[in-house]
Amino acid sequence: MLPHMEITLDTLKRVTRLAGFEWEDAELEALRPLFARTLDMLGRLDAVDLAVSEPSTQYRVL
């Protein structure tokens, strides 16, 4: 299970710099809710029990 993470402005600055971007604080503040929702969705996906799910695709060698 993914731990709850607070997305801070400093964290976004570091991550975007590592990716080669130089964004202004206002731009990063606008993106913060998007990152928080994305982490929330990943956490919900992580909680899905895949042991009881059948694969959606099957590959067959003919």
Backbone torsions as a table, in degrees:
resi	resn	phi	psi	omega
1	MET	NA	136.4	-179.6
2	LEU	-73.8	134.2	176.7
3	PRO	-73.3	152.3	177.3
4	HIS	-67.4	131.2	179.7
5	MET	-124.1	134.1	173.7
6	GLU	-89.4	123.9	179.5
7	ILE	-87.4	107.6	-179.9
8	THR	-97.5	163.4	177.5
9	LEU	-61.2	-38.9	179.2
10	ASP	-63.2	-41.3	177.8
11	THR	-61.9	-45.7	178.9
12	LEU	-62.8	-39.1	177.8
13	LYS	-60.2	-46.1	-178.8
14	ARG	-64.0	-45.3	-178.0
15	VAL	-65.2	-44.4	-178.1
16	THR	-69.2	-33.6	175.7
17	ARG	-65.8	-40.0	177.2
18	LEU	-62.2	-31.7	179.0
19	ALA	-83.1	-3.4	176.6
20	GLY	93.6	15.6	179.9
21	PHE	-105.7	148.4	174.1
22	GLU	-124.7	88.5	-177.4
23	TRP	-102.3	151.6	177.7
24	GLU	-73.0	158.5	179.5
25	ASP	-58.6	-39.5	-179.0
26	ALA	-63.8	-38.1	177.8
27	GLU	-66.0	-41.4	-179.9
28	LEU	-68.7	-38.1	177.3
29	GLU	-62.1	-35.6	178.4
30	ALA	-68.5	-28.8	-179.2
31	LEU	-86.0	-17.8	-176.2
32	ARG	-54.6	-45.1	178.7
33	PRO	-62.3	-34.5	178.6
34	LEU	-64.1	-44.6	178.3
35	PHE	-64.2	-39.8	179.3
36	ALA	-64.1	-42.9	178.1
37	ARG	-65.8	-38.4	179.2
38	THR	-63.3	-44.4	177.8
39	LEU	-64.5	-36.3	177.6
40	ASP	-63.6	-44.9	178.7
41	MET	-64.3	-40.1	177.4
42	LEU	-63.3	-37.6	177.0
43	GLY	-64.1	-39.9	178.3
44	ARG	-68.7	-37.8	176.5
45	LEU	-64.9	-37.7	179.9
46	ASP	-64.6	-27.0	-177.9
47	ALA	-81.5	-10.0	-179.0
48	VAL	-70.4	129.9	179.3
49	ASP	-82.6	103.1	-177.3
50	LEU	-79.3	-11.8	-179.7
51	ALA	-67.1	-25.1	-178.9
52	VAL	-100.0	3.7	-178.5
53	SER	-102.3	142.3	173.8
54	GLU	-89.3	150.2	179.0
55	PRO	-62.8	144.2	179.8
56	SER	-81.7	-17.5	179.9
57	THR	-132.3	138.7	175.6
58	GLN	-122.9	136.8	178.6
59	TYR	-106.0	132.3	178.7
60	ARG	-124.2	136.2	176.0
61	VAL	-95.2	122.3	-179.2
62	LEU	-96.8	NA	NA
